[in-house]
Amino acid sequence: MINPTVVDLSRLQFALTALYHFLFVPLTLGMTFILAAMETVYVITGKQIYKDMTQFWGKLFGINFAIGVATGLTMEFEFGTNWSMYSHFVGDVFGTPLAIEGLMAFFMESTFVGLMFFGWGRLSRGAHLAVTFLVALGSNLSALWILIANGFMQDPVGASFDPKTMRMQFRSFGALVFSPDAQAKFVHTTLAGFVTGAMFVMGVSAYYLLRKQHREFAARSFRMAALFGIISSLAVVTLGDALGRLDFLVQPTKLAAMEGIWHTSKPPYAPWKIFAIPDDKTQKDLFNVSIPYVLTPLVAHDFTSPIPGVDALEHSARAKVIKGIKAVVALKAYGATRNPAALAAFRANESDMGYGFLAQRYAPDQDLSKITVQNLPSIVQKAARDTIPNVFVEFWSFRLMVLLGFVFVVVFAFCAYYSLRNELEKHPLLLKAAAWAIPLPVLACEFGWITAENGRQPWTVFGWLPTFQSASSHDVGYMVFSLVGFAFLYSLFIAAELYLMFKFARLGPVQHITPTSHAPAFVQPVFGQPGFTDKSWANKSWQ
Amino acid sequence: MTNIIRILALAGVLALALMLAVVAGDFGPWYFAWLVGTTMIVLISTAGAVLFETQHASRDMIDEQSAPTEI
């Protein structure tokens, strides 16, 4: 028997560790390319101040990177400890991108991070720049493989279920890597990281400008971050639209929850809700403000496609649940007897197998063979209702993410405009807004992940394996103990990150700036061996 | 000799980039967009810094010209 409390605690633990981990990841993704851009200017112009900028922001990146890695490692183990049924079911497919991430991208990133920090003065300028770009590429490639794995959970392509081994078997590596969901999610997520990195650099620089400290340093950092951020934030919005359309095609239940669509309407009427208080119990809005005729072209990119509502999706799920029950019963019979007739019965209903697993929760003793004609309708109804994710959570996490996304476009646009006009210090309110906006992209990323993963419910592998069937069979005490332990440990990590970040950001780049800091520095040649004529680098403390 | 090796290495990088672009463009349009877009974001940010230096230099020049000269 599967204990629902253990499943809920396993979900809570994974959600907690993932959300904690993703407090660090976006900054790493974005900062690496900003550092690469700063160092590119140093190599092109030879101006010392850009080297100082790369090193100062690199130090803040280093703090975030170290703590981010520590929080990420445990998550891969959680698949084995807390989600062993899931790991058994899709391990062959899911394990591949995770292994590549560990072997290729993560090792590449870690190796070159060492060279980036300790290679100053030891590598030529060109070689060091190449190393910085490789760190950026490595960190983003890490994200790529993780998001390919996540893409499989959202849209399981490149694999099929094998009734002999009772798990998903790999069919096409290409289909997995080039899955439309993985592609769009990778670009959307990394660009959200770019926005986070840009907002961080811009916000801290704004803080210096407001305090009239390190003005030369801050104005340049601000300019670069603002331009980096404005393009990234526009691109994030574009990719958000692409992901919304993909959800319409592949995960209609997620889209219905995101937009709070209870009923299917005749196209192109579907209203777009600006504000609503959705009530999951009654499947109605307690209150809403909506604009008709907007959602159809917004999501479907045409005026004729109906946007299925919760009612229609639930109704269509009922037939799938009945077929799914037949598939699982036949699968069980085939597993016990290897009877070809049972295999044929399974094959006839295979595509809806996951819906049979979903019904198992409501079957007597969680045994589908005990379903009778009398209890079938109520089991089907409950399982079909389960196919709809929590609409309130989905609707609001999505809306907050989108709202923040547009706020970033506006903030970056004004900041880039006044930075290009060199009039930043005439607009202290804008500088204050930039400084206070530092945590907002991280929040938006968290809302984005809640949208993606809450919208995937009730599945771990969409349409194939319910979350309820995926967890390990621990006892409640074990789960509570490990959950409290993780919450405590990760809170310590966050406290350490915040303390170090505030400390070094407040200290500022003072030790890096020399009176001639914006004069050209010819310490290291672009190519070839570094020059050792100027030993000033050796006297600086970068730690 | 060094120049020839350098040219050959750059030609190799170019060929690899073209191959990557063709494969990514065919099978992964969003991956291709990411490669091009990220490069563009970095370059625009870099150009912004170079523009800053130019603005700075011209401002310094104007300040120098408008400063009173001693006779």
Contacts between the chains, C-beta under 8 A, distances in Angstrom:
chain1	res1	chain2	res2	distance
A	33	B	38	6.5
A	33	B	41	7.1
A	33	B	42	5.8
A	34	B	45	7.2
A	36	B	42	6.1
A	37	B	42	4.6
A	37	B	45	4.3
A	37	B	46	5.1
A	37	B	49	7.7
A	38	B	49	7.5
A	40	B	42	6.9
A	40	B	46	4.9
A	41	B	46	5.4
A	41	B	49	4.4
A	41	B	50	6.6
A	44	B	46	7.3
A	44	B	50	7.1
A	45	B	50	6.9
A	45	B	53	6.4
A	47	B	53	7.1
A	50	B	49	7.0
A	140	B	38	7.8
A	174	B	27	7.0
A	177	B	28	7.6
A	178	B	27	4.6
A	178	B	28	4.9
A	178	B	31	7.8
A	180	B	30	7.8
A	183	B	28	5.3
A	183	B	29	7.4
A	183	B	30	3.8
A	183	B	31	5.7
A	184	B	30	5.4
A	186	B	30	7.2
A	186	B	31	7.2
A	186	B	34	6.9
A	187	B	30	4.9
A	187	B	31	7.6
A	187	B	33	6.4
A	187	B	34	4.7
A	187	B	37	7.7
A	190	B	34	6.8
A	190	B	38	7.8
A	191	B	37	7.9
A	194	B	38	7.8
A	194	B	41	6.6
A	219	B	52	7.2
A	220	B	49	6.0
A	220	B	52	5.8
A	223	B	48	5.0
A	223	B	49	6.3
A	223	B	51	8.0
A	223	B	52	5.1
A	224	B	45	4.7
A	224	B	46	7.5
A	224	B	48	5.7
A	224	B	49	5.2
A	225	B	45	7.6
A	226	B	48	7.6
A	227	B	44	5.3
A	227	B	45	4.8
A	227	B	47	7.8
A	227	B	48	4.1
A	228	B	41	5.8
A	228	B	42	7.7
A	228	B	44	7.6
A	228	B	45	4.2
A	231	B	37	7.7
A	231	B	40	7.0
A	231	B	41	4.9
A	231	B	44	6.1
A	232	B	41	5.9
A	235	B	37	5.9
A	235	B	41	7.8
A	239	B	30	7.5
A	242	B	30	7.1
A	419	B	48	7.7
A	420	B	48	7.4
A	420	B	51	7.4
A	422	B	55	6.1
A	422	B	59	7.9
A	518	B	56	7.9
